Amino acid sequence: PPEVLARKALEPFGQRPENGALLSQVSQMLRHYMSAAFNLPPIELTTTEFCRAIAGHEQVGADLSVALSEFLLKCDQRKFSPPPPAPPLSAVAQALKLI
């Protein structure tokens, strides 16, 4: 099942430092999981396009759609901004919760 594959793929990342590369990989794995779990089209979308697609998807639901969109936007902000002295996002743990 998609959730088992996604959890296995995310496990090795739990102990790595949270940097742009890790956030990129984690957010990509989460997108792939969502595409497989909810039969979304397997095309590459920007974060904005992906969030719009899941917002209108009845099976995903409003709560998961909002939580996932917020998570992906936070990942993008951290990936593309200079390294802040902020605490880690705990991306792997949050992605696993969303699964």
C-alpha positions as CSV (number, residue, x, y, z in Angstrom):
1,P,0.0,0.0,0.0
2,P,1.2,3.6,-0.7
3,E,1.3,4.4,3.1
4,V,3.7,1.5,3.8
5,L,6.0,2.5,0.9
6,A,6.0,6.2,2.0
7,R,6.8,5.3,5.6
8,K,9.7,3.1,4.6
9,A,11.0,5.8,2.2
10,L,10.8,8.4,5.0
11,E,12.4,6.4,7.8
12,P,16.1,6.9,6.8
13,F,15.6,10.7,6.8
14,G,14.5,10.9,10.4
15,Q,18.0,11.2,11.7
16,R,19.5,13.5,9.1
17,P,19.9,17.2,9.6
18,E,16.9,19.2,8.3
19,N,18.3,21.3,5.4
20,G,16.9,22.3,2.0
21,A,17.8,19.0,0.4
22,L,16.0,17.0,3.1
23,L,13.0,19.2,2.9
24,S,12.9,18.8,-0.8
25,Q,13.1,15.0,-0.7
26,V,10.5,14.7,2.1
27,S,8.0,17.0,0.5
28,Q,8.5,15.1,-2.8
29,M,7.9,11.8,-1.1
30,L,4.7,13.2,0.5
31,R,3.5,14.4,-2.9
32,H,4.1,11.0,-4.4
33,Y,2.3,9.3,-1.5
34,M,-0.7,11.6,-1.9
35,S,-0.8,11.0,-5.7
36,A,-0.8,7.2,-5.2
37,A,-3.2,7.2,-2.2
38,F,-5.8,9.5,-3.8
39,N,-5.3,8.7,-7.5
40,L,-4.1,12.1,-8.4
41,P,-2.6,12.7,-11.8
42,P,1.1,11.7,-11.9
43,I,2.3,15.0,-13.3
44,E,4.7,17.4,-11.7
45,L,3.0,20.4,-10.3
46,T,4.2,23.5,-8.4
47,T,3.3,23.6,-4.8
48,T,0.6,26.1,-5.5
49,E,-0.9,23.9,-8.3
50,F,-0.6,20.8,-6.1
51,C,-2.4,22.5,-3.2
52,R,-5.1,23.7,-5.5
53,A,-5.6,20.2,-6.8
54,I,-5.9,18.6,-3.4
55,A,-8.2,21.4,-2.1
56,G,-10.7,20.4,-4.7
57,H,-10.3,16.7,-4.2
58,E,-13.3,15.2,-2.3
59,Q,-11.4,12.1,-1.0
60,V,-8.6,14.1,0.5
61,G,-10.9,16.2,2.6
62,A,-10.6,19.7,3.8
63,D,-8.7,19.0,7.1
64,L,-6.0,17.0,5.4
65,S,-5.8,19.3,2.4
66,V,-5.2,22.3,4.7
67,A,-2.6,20.5,6.8
68,L,-0.8,19.2,3.8
69,S,-0.8,22.6,2.1
70,E,0.5,24.4,5.1
71,F,3.3,21.8,5.5
72,L,4.3,22.0,1.8
73,L,4.4,25.8,1.9
74,K,6.5,25.7,5.1
75,C,8.9,23.3,3.3
76,D,9.1,25.7,0.3
77,Q,9.7,28.7,2.5
78,R,12.6,27.0,4.3
79,K,14.0,25.4,1.1
80,F,14.3,28.7,-0.7
81,S,15.2,31.1,2.1
82,P,18.6,31.6,3.7
83,P,19.2,29.3,6.6
84,P,17.4,30.7,9.6
85,P,18.3,30.0,13.2
86,A,14.8,28.5,13.6
87,P,14.2,25.2,15.2
88,P,13.8,22.2,12.9
89,L,10.4,21.7,11.2
90,S,10.5,18.0,12.1
91,A,9.6,17.3,8.5
92,V,9.8,13.5,8.6
93,A,7.6,13.3,11.7
94,Q,5.0,15.7,10.3
95,A,5.0,13.8,6.9
96,L,4.5,10.5,8.7
97,K,1.6,12.1,10.7
98,L,0.0,13.3,7.5
99,I,0.2,9.7,6.0
